Amino acid sequence: MGERLLGKRIMVTGAAQGIGAALARAFAREGAALLLLDRDEALLREAGAALAGEGARLVLVGADISDALAIKAAVERGGRELGPINALVNNAGINVFAEPLASSDADWDRCFDVNLKGAWNCCRAVLPGLIEAGGGAILNIASTHAFTIIPHTFPYPLAKHALLGMTKALGLEYAAKGVRVNALAPGYVATQKVIDYWNSFPDPAAAQADTLRLHPGGRIATPDEIALAAVFMISDECPFMNATCLTVDGGLSVQQHPA
């Protein structure tokens, strides 16, 4: 076990699978205590059991991040059982993709309730404690959708653009209080969501091949590779990184056309 996150008590949302589960594993390996949230409580218990078996200190809470009162209660419970939360990773999110005029009010509300309002609910719940303690870190898991647009993915990229704006606003607002607020922008990552995306096409293998061709290295990230970057950003190894975004996409977003 490493020691890069000793003394950190980190709240991670969407922690039951995919990137969130990889974050939890990586943080636990580096000595952090964990408050793990997910709306799929059964899957969260399964992921938590594996971590507890490896000696991790953790609290598991089944909660929907769009419910501000539930998030406030979760942070209070984490404080009682682990000690005051001093870092937050807003990872939970949902894909809501449509052609703009084909999207409904329900699509809009569902997208923003989780991808933006939910992240704000979590920030608002932990910020008073971070300020009182004289510092802490918040990391918002954004996306390359936060600064690029793929047609027919409306309104998801709007929410991610706004999440990046919130990152910058909060980072500046509370910098003098010792609170760092940053974002991490993955591109395609080998999660169940991406597999489901490929499977939505008549030829999933061809859809996968098309995705891989977009990447200079011919592959997409693993969840563990995203978690490696998150460990650095939450740790005390980058104390002057604030109100900015680290892109981890293998070069996807900087090439104009695939080779």
N, C-alpha and C positions, 0 to 999 in steps of 0.2 A: 504494500500500500504506500502511496506517495503522501506528501505533506503539503502540496501546493495550496490546498484549500482548508488546512487546519484552522479551526476557529470560525469557519463560515457556516452559517445556518441558512440554507438556500431553499427558497420556495420555487418549485418548478411546476408549471401548469401543462396539461396535456401529457402527463408523464407515464401513461400506461403502455405506450407503444411508439414505434417509429423514432423520430428525432428525440422526443421527450424521454423515452426510456433510455436511449443512448446517453443523453445528458445526465440522467440520474446515475447511471453506471459509472460514467467518467468522474462525476463529482464525488461519488462515494469512494472511488478508488483513491482520490486525492485527499480524503480525510474529512469531507464536509458532512454535516448533519443535514437531513433533508425533510422538507415539508412538501409532499407530493400530492398534486391534485389532478383529478380527471373525472369527467362525468360518467365514464364506464367504471363503476366501482369494482365490479368483479374482476375485470382485466387489470385494474390497478392493484388489487390485492395479490394477484398472481405475480405481477412484476415486483411488488414489494417483498413478497416471500423470498424470491431469489436474492434480492439485495440484503435482506435481513440474514439470510443464511451465510452471507459473506461478511457479516459483522457490521453492516451499516446501521447507523442510528437514524430512524426515520419515523415520520408520522404520515399516515395515509388519510386523505379526505376525498370522499366522493362529492363533487360539487360542479356546478355549471358556472363558468366565470362570468356569464351575463347576469348572474344574481349577486348584486353588490353585498347584500346582507350575509349571504352564505360565504362570500370571500372574506369579509370582515371577521366572521366567526372562525374561519379556518386559520387566519393569521393569528388571532388571539389564542387558539388552541396550540398552534405551533410554538408560540411564545411561552406558553405554560409548560409544554412538554420537552422542548428542545432548548429554550432560551430565545431571546428576541431575534426575529428574522433580520439578517443583515445583508441579504442579497435576494434578488428576484430574477427569475427567467420567465418571461412571458412567451411561452412556446405554443400554447393551445391555439388552434385556428381551424377554419373549415374552408373548403373550396366551394365557391359559388360562381359558376361560369355560365354566361349567356351572351347572346347578341343583345346590345343595349335595349332596343325597342321590344325585344321578346322577354325581357326580365320583368318580374312583377314587384309590387311593393313588398310582398313577403320575402322575396329573394334579397332585396335591398336590406330589409330589417334584419334578417337572419345573418347576412354577411357582416354588417356593421356591429350588430350586438355582440358577436364573438370576436371578430378580428380587430376591432377598435375599442368599442365600449368595454368589452371584457378585459382587454389589456389595461385600460384606464382604471377599471374597478380594482385590479390587482395593484397597480401603482399607487392609487389613492389609499389602499389599505396598509401598504408597507411604508410609505414615505414619512409619516409622522415619526415612526420608530427610527428610521434611518437618520432623520434630522436630529432627533433627540440624542442619538448615540454619537453624533459628530461625523457620520459618513456611512457609506455603503455603496452597493452597486446594483443597477438594474440593467438587464439585457433583454431587449425585445427581439425575438426571432422574426425578422421581416422576410424578405424574398427579393429576388431580382425583379419581381413584379412591382417593387417599390420605386423603380426608376426606369423600367421598360414596359412596353405594352404588347401583349399578344391579342390579336383580334378574337372576339367571341369569348373573352374571359371576364367580361363586365359582370358585377361591379368589384370583383376581387382586387384588381390592381388599385382601384381607388382607395380601398381600405388600407392596403399596404403602403401606398403613398402617404396617407394620413398618419399611419403608425410611425413612419419615418419622421414626419413633421412633429409628432408628439415627442419622439425621442429627442429631437433637437431642442424643442421648447423646454422640456423638463430638465434636460442637461444643463441648459443655460440658467434656468430659473434657480436651480438648487446647487450649482457648482460651488458657490461660496459656503455652502453648508457641508461640503465634503462628499456630496452624493454624485456619483458618476452614472450617467444614463447613456447607453449606447445601443446600437442595433447590429445584428448579424444577418446578412442576406445570403441564404443558400440559393443555388439554382435547383436543377433537378437532383433529387436524392432518392436512393433506392428504398423507398418505403411502400407500404401497402397502398397508399393513396396514388402513387405513381403507377403501380401495377394495375390498380383498378382503372386508371386513366387509359393505359394501353389496352386493357381488356374491353374498353368501351368501343373500340374500333372493330370493324368486320375482320381485319387481319391484325391481331395483337402483335405478332412477331414483326410485321412490317412497321407498325407504329413504334415499337421499341427501337428498331433499326434507325428509323427517321430521327428519333430523339438522340440516339448515340452519335449520329453523324453531325449533330449540331455542336458537339463538344470537340475542341482541339485535340484532346487526349483520347477520344473515342470511347469514353465511359462517363458515367455519372458518379456522384459522390455516394459514399456510404454514410449512414447516420453517425457512425463512430468518428468519421472525419470531421463532421460538423461539430461534434462534441469536443474534439480536441481544440478547436478554435474558441469554443465557449469557455473552456477551462481557463485559457489565457485571459479572456476578456473579463471574467468574473474575479480572477485572482488579483493579487496585489502586484503583479508583474507589469501592469500597464497603468500606473497611477495617474498619468496625465492624458489618457485617452478618454475623451468626453464629448458627448453630443455629436457622435459620428457613426459611420456604418462600415463594417468590414464585410467585403463581398467574398464568398467562398463558393465559386461556381466553376472552377477549372478553366476559366477564360471565356466561358459562354457569352457573357454580356459585352465583351469588348471587341468581338470580331463581327465585321459587317455581314459577311456571308460565310457559310461553312466551306471548307476546302473541297 
